[in-house]
Amino acid sequence: MFLHPDVEWAGLTGVEADPVGTPRYRDGDPVRIADTPRNREWEVAGLRGVVYGDADPYGRERSWRYGVFPVGQDSLVLIDETELEPVTDTERRDRALASLRGLAVGDALGSQFFVPENRGAFERRETPPGSWEWTDDTEMACSVFAVLDRYGRVEQDLLAALFAEHHDFDRGYGPSTNRMLRLVREGGDWRELAREAFDGRGSWGNGAAMRVAPLGAWFADDLDTLVAQAALSAEVTHAHPEAVAGAVAVAVAAALPPSPPGPFLDAVLERVPAGTVRDGIAEARRLLTIADPSVAASVLGNGRQVAAHDTVPFALWVVARHRDDYVRAFWTAAAAGGDVDTVCAIVGGIVGEPPAAWLAACEPLPTWAGAG
């Protein structure tokens, strides 16, 4: 545990903003756990704490920091995040980064499907010219990667804040996600906002599944932890059990090594909870003898409904057939139409490292994600 050298146990009396920039404390007021009911408390080695950020007492904007309260005391003590020991698991990071690159290329190239002048190239299975820009799929996946790269686990409050901070309306977010992230920036509680849809059960959209593959690659050596972490990552925006199941399925698929199609999907099914998504994956298992992606998609869906159960089963059908061939997996996924960029993002994130020429044609990953 590292304490900021300029702060004594009783030396700090207030901060200006919480992680999403909402004024919460008056300068000079004591900061107590009781004053922060919406921020998650934690206890490690006898210290309780709360996450806050943006405007710290030293004027460093957007500097994420931790405050800790010694048990039995009320004064906040800063921990300088720059002095915390970083996560240095190179193997996990490399796996996740390869998945993120695969996801970004699948997303960016898949999004070109919707440009009318590119339709001929897609029909010939040729990549279109020019730079391929990625969409919200990649932008949100970059936040997932950034949190893992920073802490080695999902920190939901930080993930929600990063989603909101880097939310670019022009990247193609759905209306409900646009609204939610705007409200988070304005001080809304992501826990409440994520459960507003479907009579309080939350969205069952494919947004949690589309961004989670790098997390699966990160935790490929620990499937029990992977399942729990995938669920945490989903809940920040998609609280419905089917959306969570979709995220778990994609994360598990990204963790598994190449294997014959049937056993591959069997291994995924072992970790996915009962429900519509699991039923769809079981149907994908039965359709492995079908070679035509359009036929498979007519049964499994192709993301046109923008729902987890309409997207994940077909994406996993594609991956099961082409787990170790990025190019064939991409063209098979794209051939079915529908939500092409999202299906191809999921497929690309699971398969992993894309062809070098395709990566060079893709918009670079953002520097803020630390994915260089």
C-alpha positions in Angstrom: 0.0 0.0 0.0 1.5 3.3 -1.1 0.5 6.6 0.3 0.9 9.9 -1.4 3.9 11.6 0.2 2.2 15.0 0.5 -0.8 13.8 2.5 -0.9 12.9 6.2 -3.6 10.7 7.9 -5.6 13.8 8.9 -4.4 16.1 6.2 -7.1 15.8 3.5 -10.5 17.4 4.0 -12.2 17.4 0.7 -12.4 16.6 -3.0 -14.3 18.3 -5.8 -15.7 15.5 -8.0 -16.5 11.8 -8.2 -15.4 9.6 -11.1 -17.9 11.0 -13.6 -17.2 14.6 -12.7 -20.3 15.3 -10.6 -19.7 17.8 -7.8 -20.3 15.9 -4.5 -18.2 17.4 -1.7 -17.7 21.0 -0.7 -14.1 22.1 -0.3 -13.1 21.8 3.3 -15.7 19.2 4.2 -14.6 15.9 5.7 -14.8 13.0 3.3 -16.4 10.0 5.0 -17.6 6.7 3.7 -21.1 7.7 4.9 -21.0 10.6 2.5 -20.4 8.4 -0.6 -23.3 5.8 -0.7 -23.1 5.4 -4.5 -19.4 4.6 -4.6 -18.3 1.1 -3.9 -16.5 0.6 -0.6 -13.8 -1.9 -0.2 -11.5 -3.2 2.5 -8.0 -4.5 2.0 -5.4 -5.2 4.7 -7.4 -3.2 7.3 -8.2 -0.2 5.1 -11.5 0.7 3.7 -11.8 2.9 0.7 -13.8 4.5 -2.1 -12.9 5.3 -5.7 -13.1 8.9 -6.8 -11.3 10.9 -9.5 -11.3 13.7 -12.1 -10.5 16.7 -9.9 -8.2 15.7 -7.1 -6.8 18.1 -4.5 -3.6 18.5 -6.6 -5.4 19.7 -9.7 -4.5 16.8 -11.9 -7.6 16.4 -14.0 -8.8 12.9 -14.9 -6.3 11.3 -12.6 -8.0 8.1 -11.2 -7.1 7.7 -7.5 -8.0 5.8 -4.5 -8.8 7.1 -1.1 -8.5 4.9 2.0 -9.9 5.2 5.5 -7.9 3.5 8.3 -10.4 1.4 10.2 -11.7 3.4 13.1 -10.7 6.7 11.6 -12.6 9.2 9.4 -9.8 11.1 7.5 -9.1 10.2 3.9 -5.6 9.3 2.8 -4.7 9.4 -0.8 -2.9 6.6 -2.6 -1.0 7.9 -5.6 -2.0 5.5 -8.4 1.3 6.1 -10.1 3.0 4.5 -7.1 0.9 1.4 -7.1 2.6 -1.7 -8.4 1.2 -2.3 -11.9 -0.1 -5.6 -13.2 2.7 -7.1 -15.1 1.3 -10.3 -16.5 2.8 -10.1 -20.0 1.3 -13.4 -21.2 -2.2 -12.4 -20.3 -1.8 -8.9 -21.7 -0.4 -10.3 -25.0 -3.3 -12.7 -25.4 -5.8 -9.9 -24.7 -4.1 -7.5 -27.1 -4.2 -10.0 -29.9 -7.9 -10.5 -29.3 -8.5 -6.7 -29.2 -6.7 -6.3 -32.5 -8.8 -9.2 -34.0 -12.0 -7.6 -32.7 -11.1 -4.2 -34.0 -10.3 -5.4 -37.5 -13.5 -7.5 -37.6 -15.5 -4.6 -36.5 -13.9 -2.0 -38.8 -13.9 -4.2 -41.9 -17.4 -5.5 -41.1 -18.7 -1.9 -40.9 -17.5 -1.3 -44.5 -20.3 -3.8 -45.5 -22.8 -1.0 -45.0 -21.0 1.4 -47.5 -22.9 1.0 -50.8 -19.9 1.3 -53.0 -18.2 -1.6 -51.2 -20.9 -4.2 -51.8 -19.2 -5.4 -55.0 -16.0 -6.0 -53.2 -17.7 -7.9 -50.4 -19.5 -10.1 -52.9 -16.1 -11.0 -54.5 -14.6 -11.4 -51.0 -12.2 -8.6 -51.6 -11.3 -6.0 -48.9 -12.3 -2.4 -49.8 -9.7 0.3 -50.2 -9.0 3.1 -47.8 -8.9 3.2 -44.0 -11.5 1.2 -42.1 -12.9 3.0 -39.1 -14.1 0.9 -36.1 -17.3 1.5 -34.3 -18.7 1.4 -30.7 -17.8 -2.3 -30.5 -14.1 -1.5 -30.5 -14.4 1.7 -28.5 -16.0 -0.2 -25.6 -13.7 -3.2 -25.9 -10.8 -0.7 -25.5 -12.2 0.3 -22.2 -12.5 -3.3 -21.1 -8.8 -3.8 -22.1 -7.7 -0.6 -20.4 -9.2 -1.7 -17.0 -7.7 -5.1 -17.2 -4.4 -3.7 -18.2 -4.5 -1.4 -15.3 -5.8 -3.7 -12.5 -5.9 -7.2 -13.8 -9.6 -7.5 -13.1 -12.9 -5.7 -13.8 -13.5 -2.6 -11.7 -17.1 -1.8 -12.5 -17.1 1.8 -11.4 -14.0 2.6 -13.4 -15.3 0.6 -16.4 -18.6 2.6 -16.4 -16.7 5.9 -16.1 -14.4 5.0 -19.0 -17.3 4.0 -21.2 -18.9 7.4 -20.5 -15.7 9.4 -20.9 -14.8 7.9 -24.2 -18.3 7.6 -25.6 -18.3 9.0 -29.2 -21.8 9.4 -30.4 -20.7 9.0 -34.0 -19.4 5.5 -33.5 -22.8 4.0 -33.9 -24.0 3.3 -30.4 -27.6 2.2 -29.9 -30.1 4.8 -28.6 -30.4 3.3 -25.2 -26.6 3.1 -24.7 -26.2 6.7 -25.9 -28.7 7.8 -23.4 -27.2 5.8 -20.6 -23.7 7.0 -21.1 -24.8 10.6 -21.4 -26.6 10.2 -18.0 -23.6 8.6 -16.4 -21.5 11.6 -17.5 -24.2 13.8 -15.9 -23.9 12.0 -12.6 -26.4 9.1 -13.1 -25.8 5.8 -11.3 -24.9 3.1 -13.8 -26.4 0.5 -11.5 -29.8 2.0 -11.8 -29.5 3.0 -15.4 -28.4 -0.5 -16.5 -31.6 -2.0 -15.1 -34.1 0.4 -16.4 -35.0 -1.6 -19.6 -37.3 -4.7 -19.6 -39.2 -3.8 -16.5 -36.1 -3.5 -14.3 -34.2 -6.5 -15.7 -31.9 -4.6 -18.0 -31.1 -4.8 -21.7 -30.5 -8.1 -23.4 -28.7 -6.5 -26.3 -25.5 -7.8 -27.8 -23.4 -4.9 -26.5 -21.8 -6.8 -23.6 -20.9 -9.8 -25.9 -19.4 -7.6 -28.6 -16.7 -6.1 -26.4 -15.8 -9.0 -24.1 -13.5 -11.3 -26.1 -10.2 -9.6 -24.9 -11.4 -10.4 -21.3 -11.8 -14.0 -22.3 -8.3 -14.1 -23.7 -6.9 -12.4 -20.6 -8.4 -15.0 -18.2 -7.9 -18.0 -20.5 -5.9 -19.8 -17.8 -8.7 -19.5 -15.2 -12.2 -20.2 -16.5 -13.9 -19.9 -13.1 -12.6 -16.4 -12.7 -13.3 -15.7 -16.4 -17.0 -16.4 -16.0 -17.3 -14.1 -12.9 -15.3 -11.3 -14.6 -17.3 -11.5 -17.8 -20.5 -11.2 -15.9 -19.2 -8.1 -14.0 -18.2 -6.5 -17.3 -21.6 -7.1 -18.8 -23.6 -5.8 -15.8 -22.2 -2.2 -16.3 -24.5 -1.7 -19.3 -26.5 -4.9 -19.9 -27.9 -6.3 -16.7 -30.4 -8.8 -18.3 -29.4 -12.5 -17.7 -29.4 -13.2 -21.4 -27.0 -10.4 -22.1 -24.7 -11.6 -19.3 -25.0 -15.2 -20.7 -23.9 -13.9 -24.1 -20.9 -12.2 -22.7 -19.9 -15.3 -20.7 -20.3 -17.5 -23.9 -18.1 -15.2 -26.0 -15.5 -14.8 -23.2 -15.3 -18.6 -22.8 -15.0 -19.1 -26.5 -12.1 -16.6 -26.7 -10.3 -18.5 -23.9 -10.5 -22.0 -25.5 -7.8 -23.3 -27.8 -8.6 -24.5 -31.3 -10.4 -27.9 -31.2 -12.9 -29.8 -33.4 -16.2 -27.9 -33.8 -18.4 -30.1 -31.7 -16.1 -30.4 -28.6 -15.4 -26.6 -28.9 -19.1 -25.7 -28.5 -19.6 -28.4 -25.9 -16.9 -26.7 -23.8 -18.6 -23.3 -24.2 -22.0 -24.8 -23.2 -20.6 -26.2 -20.0 -20.1 -22.6 -18.7 -23.2 -20.8 -20.1 -26.2 -20.6 -17.8 -29.6 -22.0 -18.9 -31.6 -19.6 -21.1 -32.2 -18.5 -24.7 -28.6 -17.8 -25.4 -27.6 -21.3 -24.3 -30.4 -22.8 -26.3 -29.1 -21.0 -29.4 -25.6 -22.3 -28.9 -26.9 -25.8 -28.5 -28.8 -25.3 -31.8 -25.6 -24.1 -33.4 -24.0 -27.3 -32.2 -26.6 -29.3 -34.1 -26.1 -27.2 -37.2 -22.4 -27.8 -37.5 -23.1 -30.1 -40.5 -24.5 -27.1 -42.4 -21.9 -25.4 -44.6 -24.0 -22.4 -45.8 -23.8 -19.5 -43.3 -27.0 -18.0 -44.6 -28.9 -21.2 -43.8 -27.3 -21.3 -40.3 -28.1 -17.6 -39.7 -31.7 -18.1 -40.8 -32.1 -20.4 -37.8 -29.7 -18.8 -35.3 -30.1 -15.2 -36.2 -27.4 -12.8 -37.5 -27.6 -9.9 -35.1 -30.4 -8.1 -36.9 -32.4 -7.9 -33.7 -29.3 -6.5 -31.9 -30.0 -9.1 -29.1 -27.5 -11.4 -27.4 -29.6 -14.5 -28.3 -29.8 -13.3 -32.0 -26.1 -12.7 -32.3 -23.9 -15.0 -30.1 -25.1 -18.4 -31.3 -24.3 -17.6 -35.0 -21.0 -16.0 -34.1 -20.0 -19.2 -32.2 -21.2 -21.4 -35.1 -18.7 -19.5 -37.4 -15.9 -19.7 -34.9 -16.4 -23.4 -34.3 -15.9 -24.1 -38.0 -13.0 -21.7 -38.5 -11.3 -21.3 -35.1 -7.8 -21.1 -36.4 -8.4 -19.2 -39.7 -9.2 -15.5 -39.3 -9.8 -14.8 -43.0 -12.3 -17.6 -43.5 -14.0 -16.9 -40.2 -14.5 -13.2 -41.2 -15.9 -13.9 -44.7 -18.2 -16.6 -43.3 -19.6 -14.3 -40.7 -20.0 -11.4 -43.2 -21.8 -13.6 -45.7 -24.9 -13.8 -43.5 -25.6 -10.1 -43.4 -27.4 -8.6 -40.4 -25.3 -6.8 -37.8 -22.1 -7.5 -39.7 -19.7 -5.3 -37.8 -20.8 -6.7 -34.4 -20.9 -10.4 -35.5 -17.4 -9.9 -37.1 -16.1 -8.1 -34.1 -17.1 -11.1 -31.9 -15.7 -13.6 -34.3 -12.5 -11.6 -34.8 -12.0 -11.2 -31.1 -12.3 -14.9 -30.5 -10.1 -16.0 -33.3 -7.5 -13.4 -32.4 -4.6 -11.9 -34.3 -5.7 -10.7 -37.8 -3.7 -10.7 -41.0 -1.0 -8.0 -40.9 -2.3 -6.3 -44.1 -5.8 -6.1 -42.6 -4.5 -4.6 -39.4 -2.6 -2.0 -41.3 -5.8 -0.9 -43.1 -7.7 -0.6 -39.9 -7.9 2.6 -37.9 -5.3 2.4 -35.1 -6.4 1.6 -31.6 -6.7 4.7 -29.4 -3.7 5.7 -27.3 -5.8 6.1 -24.2 -6.4 2.4 -24.2 -2.8 1.6 -23.7 -2.9 -1.0 -26.4 0.2 0.1 -28.3 
